[in-house]
């Protein structure tokens, strides 16, 4: 399963030969393995890297497990480099050739579907899930004291998870103790699994109590709540989490695009259009790079220092080196922003934000 570490390794890898990067949609809803094998051969038929084409076709024919909805493959036979990642979320077909792996689609999928923490809570305990790229990664359960309404003037001695201690107080006190246990386990579980987003399921009262007890660092990660049974299946929880996650991501991207438009209009903290964005990338000023899904733009890159320009250049203005034409300067911008510690966000194709055309950025300074 693709991880942030995998993406970082791909970001840092540079070959002395060309790397063939292939993304293939393998969603079983649209076709079977034979159908996708034929489509892959069609995608690669005009590719000059015959050894890499052969390696990828051999992998698809004999080693790919066909359990996901898409696959990313990177091959450079002369340098004995071959990586593949099956993904549970669909990606568009694409083929790229460069001396570095094409990581733009992986950055997008990790941003959109990576590190979801989901907690289902009731008065007695909780179920905790980690979903990563549309797959269940880990799960945990917490069961506390039984919650029983006490008779007026009486007491109850129900044995709980704490080794048979007496249940003292009322139903609200027992519920809060149980909820605190769930919060403690969830916070630890989230930290271990590097959760980026949190969703909470249950009744309104239980969700509100759990959320209020969460550490502030995790409260800020909560992107949605929803009613659901504690006995819901993994697939039901995943489906709901992805639905809410997509809605939250859509809303967040719209807010970000509007913030970029506003900042650029005021000349403060943001830029729009390719020229200004590439300039900010070169200067290392980009905190968040935002571009529309599928956006590409040709440009030039210096062979010596990596200087990039969206316009043709005869000589590198930075080091005097020789430039080369590249098919997608946005891909290089994504890499440079991520390597400098910035973030990359992808705006969905169907989103229309007045003033935001195809690319822009929020700046560090």
C-alpha positions in Angstrom: 0.0 0.0 0.0 1.3 3.4 -1.0 2.6 5.5 2.0 4.1 8.9 2.5 7.5 7.3 2.7 7.0 5.6 -0.7 6.0 9.0 -2.2 9.1 10.6 -0.7 11.3 7.9 -2.0 9.9 8.4 -5.5 10.3 12.2 -5.2 14.0 11.8 -4.3 14.8 9.3 -7.1 16.5 10.6 -10.2 17.8 8.3 -12.9 20.5 8.8 -15.6 18.1 7.1 -18.0 14.5 7.6 -18.9 11.8 6.3 -16.4 8.5 5.0 -17.8 5.6 6.0 -15.5 2.3 4.3 -16.1 -1.1 4.8 -14.4 -3.8 2.3 -15.4 -7.4 2.3 -14.2 -8.4 -1.3 -13.4 -11.8 -0.8 -11.9 -13.6 -4.2 -12.1 -16.9 -2.3 -12.7 -15.7 -1.2 -16.1 -14.0 -4.3 -17.4 -12.0 -7.5 -16.6 -8.3 -8.2 -16.6 -8.1 -9.0 -20.3 -9.8 -5.7 -21.2 -7.3 -3.7 -19.2 -4.3 -5.7 -20.6 -5.4 -4.7 -24.1 -5.9 -1.1 -23.0 -2.4 -1.0 -21.5 -0.9 -2.4 -24.7 -2.7 0.4 -26.6 -1.4 3.0 -24.2 2.2 1.8 -24.6 2.3 1.1 -28.4 4.0 4.4 -29.3 6.5 4.3 -26.4 10.1 4.0 -27.4 11.4 2.4 -24.2 11.0 -1.2 -25.4 12.7 -2.8 -22.4 10.5 -0.9 -19.9 7.4 -1.7 -21.9 8.3 -5.4 -21.9 8.9 -5.3 -18.1 5.6 -3.6 -17.4 3.6 -5.9 -19.7 5.3 -8.9 -18.1 4.4 -7.6 -14.6 0.7 -7.1 -15.6 0.5 -10.5 -17.2 2.1 -12.5 -14.5 2.5 -10.7 -11.2 -0.3 -8.1 -10.8 -2.9 -9.3 -8.3 -5.9 -7.3 -9.8 -7.4 -6.6 -6.4 -7.5 -2.8 -6.6 -9.1 -0.2 -8.9 -6.0 1.2 -10.4 -2.2 0.6 -10.5 0.8 2.8 -10.7 4.0 1.4 -12.3 7.5 2.9 -12.6 10.2 1.2 -14.7 13.8 2.0 -15.6 15.4 -1.3 -16.8 18.9 0.1 -17.4 19.1 1.1 -13.7 17.2 -2.0 -12.4 14.4 0.3 -11.0 10.9 -1.1 -10.9 8.1 0.0 -8.5 4.4 -0.8 -8.5 1.5 0.2 -6.3 -2.1 -1.2 -6.4 -4.6 1.3 -5.3 -8.2 0.9 -4.1 -9.2 4.2 -5.6 -9.5 4.7 -9.4 -7.0 6.9 -11.3 -7.0 8.1 -14.9 -4.9 6.3 -17.5 -1.7 8.1 -18.3 1.9 7.5 -19.5 4.8 9.7 -18.8 8.5 9.6 -19.7 11.1 11.5 -17.7 14.3 10.9 -15.7 12.2 11.0 -12.5 9.0 9.1 -11.6 5.8 11.0 -12.4 4.3 11.5 -8.9 1.6 14.1 -9.5 -1.3 11.6 -9.4 0.0 9.9 -6.3 0.3 13.2 -4.5 -3.3 13.9 -5.4 -4.6 10.5 -4.2 -2.6 10.7 -0.9 -4.0 14.1 -0.3 -7.6 13.1 -1.0 -7.8 9.6 0.4 -4.9 9.2 2.8 -5.1 8.7 6.5 -8.7 8.7 7.5 -9.5 8.0 11.2 -13.1 7.0 11.9 -14.6 6.5 15.4 -18.0 5.0 16.1 -19.1 5.8 19.7 -21.9 5.0 22.1 -22.3 5.2 25.8 -20.3 2.1 26.6 -17.4 2.2 24.1 -16.2 2.7 20.6 -14.9 1.2 17.4 -11.9 2.9 15.8 -10.8 2.5 12.2 -8.0 3.7 10.0 -8.7 3.8 6.3 -5.9 4.6 3.9 -6.5 5.1 0.2 -9.9 3.4 0.4 -8.7 0.4 2.3 -9.1 -0.7 5.9 -5.7 -0.5 7.4 -6.2 -1.0 11.2 -9.0 -1.3 13.7 -9.4 -1.2 17.4 -12.3 -1.6 19.9 -12.9 -0.2 23.4 -15.6 -1.5 25.8 -16.1 0.2 29.1 -18.5 -0.1 32.0 -22.1 -1.2 31.4 -24.3 1.9 31.4 -27.5 1.3 33.5 -29.9 3.9 34.9 -29.7 3.8 38.7 -32.7 3.6 40.9 -33.4 6.6 43.0 -31.7 6.3 46.4 -29.9 3.0 45.4 -26.6 1.9 44.0 -25.4 -0.7 41.5 -22.5 -3.0 41.6 -22.0 -3.9 37.9 -18.6 -5.2 37.1 -16.9 -3.1 34.5 -13.7 -3.2 32.5 -11.8 -1.9 35.5 -11.7 -5.3 37.2 -15.0 -5.3 39.0 -15.0 -1.9 40.6 -18.4 -0.6 41.8 -20.3 1.6 39.4 -20.8 4.8 41.4 -22.7 7.8 40.3 -25.2 8.3 37.5 -25.4 7.3 33.9 -23.8 10.5 32.7 -20.7 9.9 34.8 -20.3 6.3 33.6 -20.8 7.4 30.0 -18.1 10.1 30.3 -15.6 7.7 31.9 -16.2 5.3 29.0 -15.9 8.0 26.5 -12.6 9.2 28.0 -11.3 5.7 27.5 -12.3 5.7 23.9 -10.7 9.1 23.4 -7.4 8.0 25.0 -7.2 4.9 22.8 -8.3 6.8 19.7 -5.7 9.6 20.2 -2.9 7.1 20.6 -4.2 5.1 17.6 -4.4 8.2 15.4 -0.9 9.3 16.4 0.6 5.9 15.5 -1.1 5.8 12.1 -0.4 9.4 11.2 -4.1 10.3 10.7 -4.9 13.4 8.7 -8.7 13.6 9.0 -11.1 12.4 11.6 -14.8 11.4 11.3 -17.1 10.6 14.2 -20.2 8.4 13.9 -23.0 7.9 16.5 -25.9 9.7 18.0 -25.7 13.5 18.2 -25.2 13.5 22.0 -22.5 10.8 21.9 -20.7 12.5 19.0 -20.8 15.9 20.8 -19.4 14.4 24.0 -16.6 12.5 22.2 -15.6 15.5 20.2 -15.4 17.8 23.2 -13.2 15.3 25.0 -10.8 15.0 22.1 -7.4 16.8 22.4 -7.5 20.1 20.5 -5.0 18.8 18.0 -7.4 16.2 16.9 -10.5 18.4 17.2 -9.0 20.5 14.4 -8.8 17.3 12.2 -12.5 16.5 12.5 -14.1 17.0 9.0 -17.5 15.5 9.6 -19.9 13.5 11.8 -22.7 11.1 10.9 -25.3 8.8 12.4 -24.5 5.1 12.1 -25.0 1.9 14.1 -22.2 0.5 16.2 -22.7 -2.8 14.4 -22.1 -1.4 10.9 -19.9 -3.4 8.6 -16.4 -2.2 7.5 -17.8 -1.5 4.0 -20.6 0.6 5.4 -18.2 2.6 7.5 -15.8 3.0 4.6 -18.5 4.1 2.2 -19.8 6.7 4.6 -16.3 8.0 5.4 -15.4 8.4 1.7 -18.7 10.1 1.0 -18.2 12.7 3.8 -14.5 12.9 3.0 -15.1 13.8 -0.6 -17.7 16.5 0.4 -15.3 18.0 2.9 -12.4 17.9 0.5 -14.5 19.6 -2.2 -15.5 22.4 0.3 -11.9 22.8 1.5 -10.5 23.1 -2.0 -13.2 25.7 -2.9 -12.2 27.8 0.2 -8.5 27.5 -0.7 -9.1 28.6 -4.3 -11.1 31.6 -3.1 -8.4 32.5 -0.6 -5.8 32.4 -3.4 -7.9 34.6 -5.7 -8.5 37.1 -2.8 -4.8 37.1 -1.8 -3.6 37.6 -5.4 -6.1 40.4 -6.0 -4.7 42.2 -3.0 -1.1 41.4 -3.9 -0.6 39.7 -0.6 0.3 36.1 0.1 -0.9 34.4 -3.1 -0.5 34.2 -6.8 -2.6 33.0 -9.7 -1.7 32.1 -13.3 1.2 29.9 -14.5 3.9 32.5 -14.9 3.6 33.9 -11.3 3.2 30.4 -9.8 6.2 29.0 -11.5 8.3 32.0 -10.4 7.2 31.5 -6.8 8.0 27.8 -7.0 11.5 28.6 -8.3 12.0 31.0 -5.3 10.9 28.4 -2.8 8.0 30.6 -1.6 5.1 28.2 -2.2 3.4 26.9 0.9 0.4 25.3 -0.9 0.3 24.7 -4.7 -3.2 24.3 -6.1 -4.1 23.2 -9.7 -7.0 21.7 -11.6 -7.0 18.0 -12.0 -5.4 17.0 -15.3 -3.8 20.4 -15.9 -0.5 20.2 -17.9 1.7 22.8 -19.4 4.9 22.4 -21.5 8.0 24.3 -20.5 11.8 24.3 -20.3 14.1 23.0 -17.6 17.8 23.6 -17.2 19.8 20.3 -17.5 22.3 21.6 -15.0 20.5 23.3 -12.1 16.8 22.3 -12.7 15.7 25.9 -13.3 12.1 25.7 -14.8 10.3 28.1 -17.0 6.9 27.9 -18.6 8.3 29.8 -21.6 11.1 28.6 -23.9 14.6 29.8 -22.9 17.8 29.6 -24.9 20.1 29.6 -21.9 19.4 29.2 -18.2 19.3 32.7 -16.6 20.4 31.2 -13.3 23.5 29.1 -14.2 24.0 29.5 -17.9 23.2 25.8 -18.5 21.5 24.3 -21.5 17.7 23.9 -21.3 15.6 21.0 -22.4 11.9 21.0 -23.4 9.6 19.1 -21.0 6.0 18.1 -21.6 4.7 19.1 -18.2 6.2 21.9 -16.1 3.4 21.4 -13.5 4.8 18.0 -12.7 8.2 19.5 -11.9 6.5 22.2 -9.9 4.7 19.6 -7.8 8.0 17.8 -7.1 9.9 21.0 -6.1 7.1 22.2 -3.8 6.9 18.9 -2.0 10.7 18.6 -1.7 10.8 22.0 -0.1 8.2 21.1 2.5 5.2 22.6 0.8 1.8 21.0 0.2 0.1 20.1 -3.1 -3.7 20.3 -3.6 -5.7 19.3 -6.7 -8.9 21.1 -7.6 -11.6 18.8 -9.1 -12.3 19.4 -12.8 -16.0 20.2 -12.3 -15.2 23.1 -9.8 -15.5 26.6 -11.1 -14.0 29.3 -9.0 -14.3 32.9 -10.3 -10.8 34.3 -10.8 -9.1 30.9 -10.6 -8.3 29.4 -13.9 -5.9 26.4 -13.7 -3.1 27.0 -11.2 -2.2 29.2 -8.2 -0.5 29.1 -4.8 -0.6 30.4 -1.3 2.9 31.7 -0.4 5.1 31.5 2.7 6.2 35.1 2.3 
